[in-house]
């Protein structure tokens, strides 16, 4: 969660991908108990049934497949801004060949659009400090296509809800099978 909640937009996306991919691995690892616990299938089946009908868990399962097969995760951002944007620009010197400044792209980043030598445009990200007098800026990234009840919830909170659901299953496994480990 540290990367997902951090300032670096590329690290946010990497953190999000890690949560999605490795979150699913939790249930795969739990299934290893099948080889050591005779009551595993009877214990696990209600969890499987619940996961199949949980819109958030289904969403993350499908998103994992999309990430692994297509390498992409669709995101958007929301920006709440008040103050003078020129105060932000005063903090940063434009790099050579800068075409413009952006705030809150689809991965929640801000910075300069810079024309490269071959004529393409690249993004050069900067971290906007929170101490600019008179400026209030809040940028959140959001997952696209979430179940209705999570549509307007920022990615860190949605990911937290996903991880909480997985943690509950793991806690139940510990409670159920820990006494058998010796």
GROMACS elastic network, one bead per residue, 0.5 to 0.9 nm:
[ bonds ]
;  ai    aj funct       b0    kb
    1     4     6  0.50595   500
    1     5     6  0.61042   500
    1     6     6  0.84781   500
    1    12     6  0.86975   500
    1    15     6  0.65969   500
    1    16     6  0.78949   500
    1    19     6  0.77562   500
    1   156     6  0.70498   500
    1   159     6  0.81690   500
    1   160     6  0.79558   500
    2     5     6  0.53421   500
    2     6     6  0.60504   500
    2    12     6  0.84648   500
    2    15     6  0.75999   500
    3     6     6  0.50222   500
    3     7     6  0.80534   500
    3     8     6  0.77465   500
    3     9     6  0.88082   500
    3    10     6  0.89391   500
    3    11     6  0.54026   500
    3    12     6  0.51241   500
    3    13     6  0.81302   500
    3    14     6  0.74121   500
    3    15     6  0.50090   500
    3    16     6  0.79499   500
    4     7     6  0.84622   500
    4     8     6  0.86565   500
    4     9     6  0.82851   500
    4    11     6  0.67208   500
    4    13     6  0.67602   500
    4    14     6  0.75953   500
    4    16     6  0.58475   500
    4    19     6  0.89928   500
    4   155     6  0.78765   500
    4   156     6  0.62402   500
    5     8     6  0.88079   500
    5    11     6  0.89949   500
    5    12     6  0.65871   500
    5    15     6  0.85347   500
    5   155     6  0.88298   500
    5   156     6  0.63592   500
    6     9     6  0.76565   500
    6    11     6  0.73892   500
    6    12     6  0.64718   500
    7    10     6  0.89706   500
    7    11     6  0.80155   500
    7    12     6  0.76523   500
    7   108     6  0.88160   500
    7   109     6  0.81551   500
    7   127     6  0.64123   500
    7   128     6  0.85872   500
    8    11     6  0.52570   500
    8    12     6  0.62691   500
    8    13     6  0.89765   500
    8   108     6  0.86743   500
    8   109     6  0.72385   500
    8   125     6  0.80726   500
    8   126     6  0.81508   500
    8   127     6  0.71401   500
    9    13     6  0.64886   500
    9    14     6  0.87285   500
    9   107     6  0.57267   500
    9   108     6  0.57742   500
    9   109     6  0.50179   500
    9   110     6  0.83448   500
    9   125     6  0.80196   500
   10    13     6  0.53156   500
   10    14     6  0.63202   500
   10    15     6  0.86093   500
   10   107     6  0.74048   500
   10   108     6  0.89831   500
   10   109     6  0.80518   500
   11    15     6  0.59225   500
   11    16     6  0.84195   500
   12    15     6  0.50460   500
   12    16     6  0.60930   500
   12    17     6  0.86223   500
   12   107     6  0.76264   500
   12   108     6  0.84572   500
   12   141     6  0.87001   500
   13    17     6  0.61613   500
   13    18     6  0.85821   500
   13    73     6  0.82870   500
   13    75     6  0.88902   500
   13   107     6  0.69161   500
   14    17     6  0.51206   500
   14    18     6  0.61867   500
   14    19     6  0.87032   500
   15    18     6  0.50691   500
   15    19     6  0.62614   500
   15    20     6  0.87063   500
   16    19     6  0.51943   500
   16    20     6  0.63037   500
   16    21     6  0.86866   500
   16    73     6  0.88632   500
   16   155     6  0.78179   500
   16   156     6  0.81343   500
   16   159     6  0.76681   500
   17    20     6  0.51469   500
   17    21     6  0.60253   500
   17    22     6  0.82348   500
   17    64     6  0.79809   500
   17    67     6  0.73848   500
   17    72     6  0.89802   500
   17    73     6  0.77494   500
   18    21     6  0.52827   500
   18    22     6  0.56110   500
   18    23     6  0.75822   500
   19    22     6  0.55081   500
   19    23     6  0.52893   500
   19    24     6  0.82979   500
   19   159     6  0.71652   500
   19   162     6  0.88870   500
   19   163     6  0.79734   500
   20    23     6  0.52191   500
   20    24     6  0.65141   500
   20    25     6  0.89438   500
   20    60     6  0.62137   500
   20    61     6  0.77402   500
   20    63     6  0.71473   500
   20    64     6  0.56351   500
   20    67     6  0.84854   500
   20   159     6  0.80363   500
   20   162     6  0.88140   500
   21    24     6  0.56031   500
   21    25     6  0.67153   500
   21    60     6  0.86816   500
   21    61     6  0.85731   500
   21    63     6  0.85477   500
   21    64     6  0.53937   500
   21    65     6  0.84631   500
   21    67     6  0.78403   500
   21    68     6  0.79603   500
   22    26     6  0.67020   500
   22    64     6  0.88845   500
   23    26     6  0.54467   500
   23    27     6  0.77492   500
   23    60     6  0.85881   500
   23    64     6  0.89380   500
   23   162     6  0.81616   500
   23   163     6  0.69858   500
   23   166     6  0.74618   500
   24    27     6  0.58219   500
   24    28     6  0.69029   500
   24    60     6  0.79989   500
   24    61     6  0.67838   500
   24    64     6  0.74777   500
   24   166     6  0.86714   500
   25    29     6  0.61113   500
   25    30     6  0.85143   500
   26    29     6  0.52162   500
   26    30     6  0.61825   500
   26    31     6  0.87669   500
   26   166     6  0.73528   500
   26   170     6  0.81668   500
   27    31     6  0.63515   500
   27   166     6  0.78548   500
   27   169     6  0.85735   500
   27   170     6  0.85248   500
   28    31     6  0.52842   500
   28    32     6  0.71905   500
   29    32     6  0.54029   500
   29    33     6  0.78573   500
   30    33     6  0.58068   500
   30    34     6  0.80619   500
   30   170     6  0.76012   500
   30   173     6  0.79629   500
   31    34     6  0.55137   500
   31    35     6  0.81742   500
   31    40     6  0.81364   500
   31    41     6  0.88667   500
   31    44     6  0.83389   500
   32    35     6  0.59958   500
   32    36     6  0.76088   500
   33    36     6  0.52436   500
   33    37     6  0.55981   500
   33    38     6  0.86683   500
   33    40     6  0.65552   500
   33   177     6  0.86915   500
   34    37     6  0.54938   500
   34    38     6  0.69253   500
   34    39     6  0.79714   500
   34    40     6  0.53452   500
   34    41     6  0.68188   500
   35    38     6  0.76380   500
   35    40     6  0.85238   500
   36    40     6  0.83425   500
   37    40     6  0.53541   500
   37    41     6  0.86309   500
   37   177     6  0.74231   500
   37   180     6  0.80088   500
   38    41     6  0.76622   500
   38    42     6  0.87803   500
   39    42     6  0.55600   500
   39    43     6  0.62355   500
   39    44     6  0.86154   500
   40    43     6  0.50715   500
   40    44     6  0.58247   500
   40    45     6  0.84459   500
   40   173     6  0.89923   500
   40   177     6  0.86097   500
   41    44     6  0.50308   500
   41    45     6  0.58802   500
   42    45     6  0.57121   500
   42    46     6  0.76571   500
   43    46     6  0.66587   500
   43    47     6  0.75654   500
   43   173     6  0.84110   500
   43   176     6  0.83589   500
   44    47     6  0.52166   500
   44    48     6  0.62704   500
   44    49     6  0.87721   500
   44   173     6  0.86906   500
   45    49     6  0.61642   500
   45    50     6  0.85705   500
   46    49     6  0.50292   500
   46    50     6  0.61156   500
   46    51     6  0.85578   500
   47    50     6  0.50441   500
   47    51     6  0.60546   500
   47    52     6  0.85934   500
   47   169     6  0.73878   500
   48    51     6  0.50979   500
   48    52     6  0.62067   500
   48    53     6  0.89351   500
   49    52     6  0.52663   500
   49    53     6  0.67531   500
   49    54     6  0.88522   500
   50    53     6  0.54848   500
   50    54     6  0.61277   500
   51    54     6  0.50997   500
   51    55     6  0.81670   500
   51    56     6  0.86860   500
   51    57     6  0.59562   500
   51    58     6  0.69164   500
   52    55     6  0.78572   500
   52    57     6  0.74791   500
   52    58     6  0.63003   500
   53    56     6  0.88440   500
   53    57     6  0.81282   500
   53    58     6  0.72724   500
   54    57     6  0.54352   500
   54    58     6  0.61359   500
   54    59     6  0.85498   500
   55    58     6  0.51258   500
   55    59     6  0.60072   500
   55    60     6  0.87029   500
   55   146     6  0.84785   500
   55   147     6  0.60854   500
   56    59     6  0.50068   500
   56    60     6  0.62989   500
   56    61     6  0.85923   500
   56   146     6  0.74254   500
   56   147     6  0.64455   500
   56   150     6  0.82198   500
   56   158     6  0.84352   500
   56   161     6  0.83881   500
   56   162     6  0.68648   500
   57    60     6  0.51589   500
   57    61     6  0.60832   500
   57    62     6  0.86065   500
   57   162     6  0.66089   500
   57   165     6  0.81346   500
   57   166     6  0.88819   500
   58    62     6  0.61404   500
   58    63     6  0.84413   500
   59    62     6  0.52166   500
   59    63     6  0.60255   500
   59    64     6  0.85988   500
   59   145     6  0.82172   500
   59   146     6  0.66714   500
   59   147     6  0.73013   500
   60    64     6  0.60416   500
   60    65     6  0.86704   500
   60   146     6  0.89329   500
   60   159     6  0.89018   500
   60   162     6  0.77120   500
   61    64     6  0.52108   500
   61    65     6  0.66026   500
   61    66     6  0.88718   500
   62    65     6  0.51642   500
   62    66     6  0.63219   500
   62    67     6  0.87446   500
   63    67     6  0.61312   500
   63    68     6  0.85746   500
   63    72     6  0.89088   500
   63    73     6  0.72236   500
   64    67     6  0.51049   500
   64    68     6  0.61358   500
   64    69     6  0.84915   500
   64    73     6  0.88788   500
   65    68     6  0.51694   500
   65    69     6  0.59148   500
   65    70     6  0.80564   500
   66    69     6  0.52555   500
   66    70     6  0.54096   500
   66    71     6  0.67344   500
   66    72     6  0.65833   500
   66    73     6  0.72208   500
   67    70     6  0.54689   500
   67    72     6  0.50277   500
   67    73     6  0.60972   500
   68    71     6  0.55793   500
   68    72     6  0.80733   500
   69    72     6  0.83321   500
   70    73     6  0.85642   500
   73   143     6  0.78045   500
   73   144     6  0.82711   500
   74   106     6  0.85103   500
   74   142     6  0.86159   500
   74   143     6  0.61967   500
   74   144     6  0.54557   500
   74   145     6  0.82400   500
   75   106     6  0.57913   500
   75   107     6  0.63481   500
   75   108     6  0.89508   500
   75   141     6  0.65718   500
   75   142     6  0.54546   500
   75   144     6  0.53336   500
   75   155     6  0.87830   500
   76   104     6  0.89571   500
   76   105     6  0.74658   500
   76   107     6  0.63699   500
   76   108     6  0.75910   500
   76   140     6  0.84498   500
   76   141     6  0.56910   500
   76   142     6  0.52050   500
   76   143     6  0.65079   500
   76   144     6  0.67271   500
   77   104     6  0.62551   500
   77   105     6  0.64398   500
   77   106     6  0.51014   500
   77   107     6  0.63871   500
   77   108     6  0.54870   500
   77   109     6  0.88777   500
   77   139     6  0.67757   500
   77   140     6  0.54279   500
   77   142     6  0.56735   500
   77   143     6  0.86440   500
   77   154     6  0.85367   500
   78   104     6  0.70621   500
   78   105     6  0.87467   500
   78   106     6  0.85410   500
   78   108     6  0.77643   500
   78   138     6  0.80935   500
   78   139     6  0.57401   500
   78   140     6  0.53198   500
   78   141     6  0.64652   500
   78   142     6  0.76123   500
   78   154     6  0.86811   500
   79   103     6  0.80027   500
   79   104     6  0.62025   500
   79   108     6  0.83722   500
   79   137     6  0.71665   500
   79   138     6  0.57030   500
   79   140     6  0.66245   500
   79   141     6  0.89758   500
   80   136     6  0.77342   500
   80   137     6  0.57480   500
   80   138     6  0.51082   500
   80   139     6  0.65522   500
   80   140     6  0.88704   500
   81    85     6  0.87831   500
   81   135     6  0.74107   500
   81   136     6  0.56391   500
   81   138     6  0.65395   500
   81   139     6  0.85172   500
   82    85     6  0.82981   500
   82   134     6  0.78094   500
   82   135     6  0.57360   500
   82   136     6  0.52288   500
   82   137     6  0.66714   500
   83    86     6  0.88139   500
   83    87     6  0.81003   500
   83   133     6  0.86221   500
   83   134     6  0.54609   500
   83   136     6  0.64673   500
   83   137     6  0.85724   500
   84    87     6  0.56533   500
   84    88     6  0.75775   500
   84   134     6  0.72760   500
   84   135     6  0.64778   500
   85    88     6  0.53208   500
   85    89     6  0.66742   500
   85    90     6  0.89201   500
   85   135     6  0.77213   500
   86    90     6  0.61820   500
   86    91     6  0.89362   500
   87    90     6  0.51948   500
   87    91     6  0.69661   500
   87   132     6  0.70554   500
   87   133     6  0.79661   500
   87   134     6  0.83145   500
   87   135     6  0.75295   500
   88    91     6  0.55059   500
   88    92     6  0.72351   500
   88   128     6  0.72668   500
   88   129     6  0.85756   500
   88   132     6  0.71547   500
   88   135     6  0.79666   500
   89    92     6  0.54313   500
   89    93     6  0.75233   500
   89    94     6  0.83728   500
   89   101     6  0.80507   500
   90    93     6  0.73548   500
   91   128     6  0.84167   500
   91   129     6  0.87912   500
   91   132     6  0.85825   500
   92    95     6  0.87912   500
   92   126     6  0.84710   500
   92   128     6  0.89962   500
   94    97     6  0.82234   500
   94    98     6  0.60697   500
   94    99     6  0.89659   500
   94   100     6  0.85400   500
   94   101     6  0.85133   500
   94   112     6  0.72171   500
   95    98     6  0.56068   500
   95   112     6  0.76509   500
   95   114     6  0.74131   500
   95   124     6  0.86598   500
   96   114     6  0.74543   500
   96   115     6  0.84812   500
   97   113     6  0.85618   500
   97   114     6  0.54927   500
   97   115     6  0.54280   500
   97   116     6  0.73315   500
   97   117     6  0.89584   500
   98   101     6  0.79499   500
   98   112     6  0.62595   500
   98   113     6  0.57341   500
   98   115     6  0.62891   500
   99   112     6  0.72802   500
   99   113     6  0.54818   500
   99   114     6  0.55690   500
   99   115     6  0.66518   500
   99   121     6  0.84503   500
  100   111     6  0.84496   500
  100   112     6  0.57257   500
  100   113     6  0.53648   500
  100   114     6  0.74394   500
  101   110     6  0.75063   500
  101   111     6  0.55351   500
  101   113     6  0.61290   500
  102   105     6  0.70818   500
  102   109     6  0.81422   500
  102   110     6  0.53401   500
  102   111     6  0.54579   500
  102   112     6  0.62351   500
  102   113     6  0.73161   500
  103   108     6  0.78027   500
  103   109     6  0.65377   500
  103   111     6  0.66241   500
  103   139     6  0.85061   500
  104   107     6  0.72249   500
  104   110     6  0.53401   500
  104   111     6  0.87531   500
  104   138     6  0.89996   500
  104   139     6  0.61286   500
  104   140     6  0.80735   500
  104   141     6  0.85785   500
  105   108     6  0.50453   500
  105   109     6  0.53076   500
  105   110     6  0.65645   500
  105   141     6  0.89417   500
  106   109     6  0.74044   500
  106   141     6  0.71056   500
  106   142     6  0.85145   500
  107   140     6  0.85040   500
  107   141     6  0.60029   500
  107   142     6  0.84076   500
  108   139     6  0.59820   500
  108   140     6  0.61184   500
  108   141     6  0.54554   500
  108   142     6  0.89048   500
  109   125     6  0.64271   500
  109   126     6  0.76636   500
  109   127     6  0.80109   500
  109   139     6  0.81902   500
  110   123     6  0.86716   500
  110   124     6  0.82221   500
  110   125     6  0.56209   500
  110   126     6  0.59844   500
  110   127     6  0.70187   500
  110   128     6  0.73975   500
  111   123     6  0.68457   500
  111   124     6  0.55824   500
  111   127     6  0.76995   500
  111   128     6  0.83985   500
  112   122     6  0.83065   500
  112   123     6  0.57995   500
  112   124     6  0.51037   500
  112   125     6  0.64576   500
  112   126     6  0.77837   500
  113   121     6  0.62754   500
  113   122     6  0.57342   500
  113   124     6  0.62635   500
  113   125     6  0.86653   500
  114   120     6  0.83074   500
  114   121     6  0.54486   500
  114   122     6  0.53299   500
  114   123     6  0.61432   500
  114   124     6  0.68699   500
  115   118     6  0.79849   500
  115   119     6  0.57914   500
  115   120     6  0.56536   500
  115   122     6  0.63538   500
  115   123     6  0.88171   500
  116   119     6  0.53023   500
  116   120     6  0.54611   500
  116   121     6  0.59756   500
  116   122     6  0.68652   500
  117   120     6  0.74918   500
  118   121     6  0.88702   500
  128   131     6  0.88267   500
  128   132     6  0.86098   500
  128   137     6  0.86570   500
  129   132     6  0.65882   500
  130   133     6  0.87113   500
  130   135     6  0.80307   500
  130   136     6  0.75034   500
  130   137     6  0.75767   500
  131   134     6  0.87581   500
  131   135     6  0.79577   500
  131   136     6  0.88089   500
  132   135     6  0.56159   500
  132   136     6  0.79589   500
  133   136     6  0.84376   500
  140   154     6  0.58311   500
  140   155     6  0.74902   500
  140   156     6  0.86933   500
  141   153     6  0.89396   500
  141   154     6  0.57155   500
  141   155     6  0.57004   500
  141   156     6  0.81562   500
  142   146     6  0.88788   500
  142   151     6  0.79434   500
  142   152     6  0.73927   500
  142   153     6  0.68070   500
  142   156     6  0.84583   500
  142   158     6  0.86786   500
  143   146     6  0.63837   500
  143   151     6  0.78690   500
  143   153     6  0.85477   500
  143   154     6  0.75513   500
  143   155     6  0.59854   500
  143   158     6  0.85288   500
  144   151     6  0.77397   500
  145   148     6  0.84680   500
  145   151     6  0.73696   500
  146   149     6  0.79857   500
  146   150     6  0.59243   500
  146   151     6  0.53909   500
  146   152     6  0.88177   500
  147   150     6  0.56187   500
  147   151     6  0.62754   500
  148   151     6  0.52731   500
  148   152     6  0.84667   500
  149   152     6  0.78599   500
  149   153     6  0.83022   500
  150   153     6  0.51512   500
  150   154     6  0.83084   500
  150   158     6  0.68769   500
  151   154     6  0.83763   500
  153   156     6  0.83634   500
  153   157     6  0.65208   500
  153   158     6  0.63176   500
  154   157     6  0.56192   500
  154   158     6  0.63491   500
  154   159     6  0.86438   500
  155   158     6  0.50953   500
  155   159     6  0.58793   500
  155   160     6  0.83588   500
  156   159     6  0.51043   500
  156   160     6  0.60215   500
  156   161     6  0.86941   500
  157   161     6  0.62803   500
  157   162     6  0.86927   500
  158   161     6  0.51093   500
  158   162     6  0.63352   500
  158   163     6  0.87158   500
  159   163     6  0.61559   500
  159   164     6  0.85087   500
  160   163     6  0.50576   500
  160   164     6  0.60079   500
  160   165     6  0.86423   500
  161   164     6  0.50261   500
  161   165     6  0.63445   500
  161   166     6  0.87972   500
  162   165     6  0.53076   500
  162   166     6  0.64969   500
  162   167     6  0.87253   500
  163   166     6  0.50579   500
  163   167     6  0.60075   500
  163   168     6  0.86060   500
  164   168     6  0.62163   500
  164   169     6  0.88475   500
  165   168     6  0.52191   500
  165   169     6  0.66870   500
  165   170     6  0.89346   500
  166   169     6  0.52427   500
  166   170     6  0.63710   500
  166   171     6  0.86500   500
  167   170     6  0.50084   500
  167   171     6  0.59838   500
  167   172     6  0.85073   500
  168   171     6  0.50306   500
  168   172     6  0.61692   500
  168   173     6  0.86273   500
  169   172     6  0.50888   500
  169   173     6  0.62298   500
  169   174     6  0.87045   500
  170   174     6  0.62147   500
  170   175     6  0.86053   500
  171   174     6  0.50769   500
  171   175     6  0.61717   500
  171   176     6  0.85289   500
  172   175     6  0.50264   500
  172   176     6  0.59795   500
  172   177     6  0.84136   500
  173   176     6  0.50500   500
  173   177     6  0.57625   500
  173   178     6  0.75305   500
  174   177     6  0.53814   500
  174   179     6  0.83225   500
  175   178     6  0.58026   500
  175   179     6  0.76600   500
  176   179     6  0.72925   500
  176   180     6  0.83889   500
  177   180     6  0.53676   500
  177   181     6  0.69705   500
  178   181     6  0.53595   500
  178   182     6  0.84431   500
  179   182     6  0.75289   500
